[in-house]
Each structure stands twice: as structure tokens, then as C-alpha cells.
Amino acid sequence: MFFTENEKKAILMSICFVLNADGEVAPQESRFLEMEARYFGIRLNDLNTYASSISKEEWRRTINSMSHEKIEYTVSRWLAAIKADGIIRREELDFAGMMATECGIDLRNYVNAALR
């Protein structure tokens, strides 16, 4: 699947939001984020600058304008991030739900299957 630069930024930024929702990023979550960044051809050291170069409004607009297939991919990455450390934390799940709502996505359609 091909992603534009803004789509990559929006996806990575949203994953960072999810991972930070509980106030800490576990080592397993850092490794997960590094794998996701590498998938998009971005080094972890460059990730903060890269992901933060998109505003919250642009992030929301970008996610909203993606194809259904890309939105499904993005949500699957949020849910994978939530369980990256082996613990499904309520704060992370709630934050992903809030982001999904902001983007017009019904997270309930994904959660049951993905978090088993």
C-alpha cells in the first residue's frame, strides 16, 4: 500500500499519541514504534521531528481523507500499539477511541477482533 508523506506523518503521530496516553512508553512500545517508523522508511531518531511537522488539524484532515483501506490499516496500528507491551491499558484504549471519534471512525467495529 502506498502512503503519502502526510499520511505517514499522521499515522506515526497518532501511534505516538496512543503510546503516550498512559504517561509512559514501555521498551516494547518503543520497539513497536521503531518497527512502524522503519516500515515507512523513517529512522527512529528522526521520528519526533518528522511526526511533529504535521498540525493536529492537518493530522485529522489527513486521516479523514484516506481511503477505507488506509483507515483500517491505521486503526489496526493503533490497536497493535495498545497491546505492544502485553498490557491493554484503559488510557490507551480511551485515547484511541477519542482519536477515532475525531476522525469519524467507529472504533467498536475493530476492537473486539483486534484485541483478542
N, C-alpha and C positions, 0 to 999 in steps of 0.2 A: 504494500500500500504506500502511495506517495503522500507525503505531508509537506505543506508549505512551511517556510521558516516561522511564520506567525503561529501556525498550528503546532509546530514542535514546541515553541516557546510556551504557548497556552497549556499544552499537555504537561510539560515538565513543571511549569509553575504550579499548576493545580495539584500535581503529585507532591510537590514540596509543601503546599498548604496542608494537604491531608496528613503527611508525615509529621508535621509540626503541631497538629491540632491538640495533641495531649501534652505539649510543652517540652517534649524531648524526642530526640531521634536516636533510636537504638542502633547498634552496629549493623544488625541485619537490615534495618531500614536504609542505612547509608549504602550498603552493598546493593540493595534493590534499586535505589536511586541512581547509582553509578551504572548499573546494567541498563536502565531505561535511557540514561543520557547517551551511553555508548550506542544503543540501538539507533539513536538519531544522529550519531557521528559527533557527539559533543563530549569533551573531556570534563570530568567531574570538577576539576579546578576552575573551569570556565563557566560552570553551570549557574552560579549566583548572578554573574554579570549578564549571562545570556537570558536566563528566565526573567530577571527583573527588568529587562529592557522592553517589557510589554506592560501597559497600564491595566488596571483591573477592568475598566470599561472595554478596552480592546480585547482583553482575555475573554470576557463574557461574549462579546460580539463574535469573536473568532470561533469559540465553541458552538455558539448558536448557528453559525453559518456552515458548519461542517456537515458532511453527508451523514446519513444514518449509520453507515458502516464505521465511519471515523468516530462518531459519538459513542457507539458501542465499544470500540477499541478503548477510547478514553476512559469510559466508566469501568471497563474491565481492569485498567491500570490503577484506577483509584481503589478498587476493591482488593486488588493484589497488594497494593501498598498497605492497606489496612491490616492485612494478615501477614505482612512480610516478616514481622518479628515473632510470629507464632501466637500473638495475643490480639484478639479483636477488641480494641478499646472503644468504648461508647463515644468518647470525644471525637475520635477519628471518623467513626461512622456518622455521627451527627453532622460533622463538618462537611463530609462528602455529600450528605443529604441536603445541606444548605446550598452547597455549590450546584448540585443537580437542580434544585428548585430555581436558583437564579438563572440557570441556563435552560429552563423549561423541560427538564428531564425528570421522569418519574423513576427514582432510584429503586422503588419497590419491585419494578419489573426485572431488576438484575440481582438484587441482594440475596434472595433465597438460594438460587442456584450457585452463585459465585462464592458465598461464604461457607459452604458445606465443608 
